[in-house]
Amino acid sequence: MELTDLEKLKRKSAVKKINSILSPEKLTQTAQPIGAAKPSQNIETKKVKDQITIDYPKDGEILNPKHYAIRIGASNGEVEISIDGSDWISCRQCVGFYWFDWYYILPGKHKCMARIKLADGSYKKTKTISCLCIDYNNLKKTSK
């Protein structure tokens, strides 16, 4: 299939227009940082307060009994978790989050709470998250 001279001319002019828009000269002229501070300006920084939240499981989520990785979002610090009122257990930090690998979860309702140790030695706690573990493999089958 061969293009007509008119089609070739249209395509050629479109390519020229795109190339002129994307030329290095035009890009450097228009690419200005928005709101960038000048070296002589003083920038006021705000401290982020110690924050902590249980990202997963969500409140009311149904869990698999073999394993669940609880994900906790928190500022840097010592993060621990308590499940069903148990003693506090340390969480591991990885890829910007804190994690607790929960294995062999008993079927039934569970409550999770996390906490972070603050600089003054006190703790900040999350709200309690409720979840449900159902072992679908061991459900009794009922016959009608």
Residue, then its C-alpha position, 0 to 999 in steps of 0.5 A: m500500500e503506497l501513500t499518496d503525495l498529499e498523505k506523505l505531506k500531511r505526515k511530514s508536516a505533523v512530524k515537523k510540528i512535533n519535532s519543533i515542540l520537542s526541540p531541546e531549545k524549547l524544552t529548556q526554555t519552558a522546563q522551570p521548577i515550580g515553587a523551587a526555593k532559591p539558594s538564598q531563601n530560608i526554608e521552614t521545615k515542619k517536624v512530622k509527629d510520631q504517627i502509627t496506623i495498621d494498614y492491613p488487615k482492614d477492620g473486619e477483614i477475613l484472614n487465611p489461617k496459614h499466614y497473614a503479613i500485618r502491615i503497619g505504617a509508622s514514623n521511624g521508631e520501635v514498633e510493636i504489635s499485640i494480638d488479642g491482648s497478648d504481650w507486645i511483639s517487635c515488628r520488622q521494618c522493610v520497604g518503608f513499613y513495619w511488618f508482623d508475620w502472623y502464622y497459624i492463625l486460629p479460626g475465630k475473631h481477633k483484635c490487633m493493636a500496634r504501638i510506637k515508642l516515642a522519644d520521651g519513652s512513652y507509647k502511641k497506640t493505634k485503634t484496635i482492628s478486628c478481623l476474622c479468621i475462617d479456615y475454609n478447608n476444615l469447614k464441616k459440610t452439611s447435607k440436606 
